[in-house]
Amino acid sequence: MIALAVVLFLNAAFNVLVWPRFHKRVATDPRARDADGKATTFLKVHAVLIAIALVLALVSVLVGIAALTGIL
């Protein structure tokens, strides 16, 4: 179970480190906003993908802790 927890913690760390930085790049991309300054589909889709990745990071941490404590 320790190996499982390590993989889950590494997954969570990767998601938390990479996706917020990617969001900064997407948010400043010219395709992110239209001429009126409204968010485009490009920005909305990427925001949803990033949110899902961060939720998966949280789930990974919780399952990793469960694996270490013997709940799994």
C-alpha positions as CSV (number, residue, x, y, z in Angstrom):
1,M,0.0,0.0,0.0
2,I,2.9,2.3,0.5
3,A,3.7,2.2,-3.2
4,L,0.1,3.1,-4.0
5,A,0.2,6.0,-1.7
6,V,3.5,7.3,-3.1
7,V,2.0,7.2,-6.7
8,L,-1.1,9.0,-5.6
9,F,0.9,11.7,-3.7
10,L,3.1,12.2,-6.8
11,N,0.1,12.5,-9.0
12,A,-1.4,15.1,-6.6
13,A,1.8,17.1,-6.5
14,F,2.1,17.1,-10.3
15,N,-1.5,18.3,-10.7
16,V,-1.1,21.0,-8.1
17,L,2.2,22.3,-9.4
18,V,1.5,22.1,-13.2
19,W,-2.1,23.0,-13.7
20,P,-2.3,26.4,-12.0
21,R,0.7,27.6,-13.9
22,F,-0.9,26.3,-17.1
23,H,-4.1,28.3,-16.2
24,K,-2.0,31.5,-16.0
25,R,-0.8,30.9,-19.6
26,V,-4.3,30.1,-20.9
27,A,-5.8,33.1,-19.2
28,T,-3.4,35.4,-20.9
29,D,-3.7,33.8,-24.3
30,P,-5.4,36.1,-26.9
31,R,-8.0,33.3,-27.6
32,A,-9.2,33.4,-23.9
33,R,-11.3,36.6,-24.3
34,D,-13.3,38.0,-27.1
35,A,-13.3,41.7,-28.3
36,D,-15.7,42.6,-25.4
37,G,-13.5,41.0,-22.8
38,K,-15.9,38.0,-22.2
39,A,-14.4,34.6,-21.6
40,T,-14.4,32.4,-24.7
41,T,-15.1,28.7,-25.0
42,F,-11.3,28.2,-25.1
43,L,-10.9,29.7,-21.6
44,K,-14.0,27.9,-20.2
45,V,-13.0,24.5,-21.5
46,H,-9.5,24.9,-20.1
47,A,-10.9,26.1,-16.8
48,V,-13.1,23.0,-16.5
49,L,-10.2,20.7,-17.3
50,I,-8.0,22.4,-14.8
51,A,-10.7,22.2,-12.1
52,I,-11.1,18.5,-12.8
53,A,-7.3,18.0,-12.5
54,L,-7.3,19.7,-9.1
55,V,-10.3,17.7,-7.9
56,L,-8.4,14.6,-8.9
57,A,-5.4,15.8,-7.0
58,L,-7.5,16.2,-3.9
59,V,-9.0,12.7,-4.4
60,S,-5.5,11.3,-4.9
61,V,-4.4,12.8,-1.6
62,L,-7.4,11.4,0.3
63,V,-7.0,7.9,-1.2
64,G,-3.3,8.0,-0.5
65,I,-3.9,8.9,3.1
66,A,-6.5,6.1,3.3
67,A,-4.0,3.7,1.8
68,L,-1.4,4.6,4.4
69,T,-3.8,4.4,7.3
70,G,-5.1,1.0,6.3
71,I,-8.6,2.1,5.4
72,L,-8.3,0.6,2.0
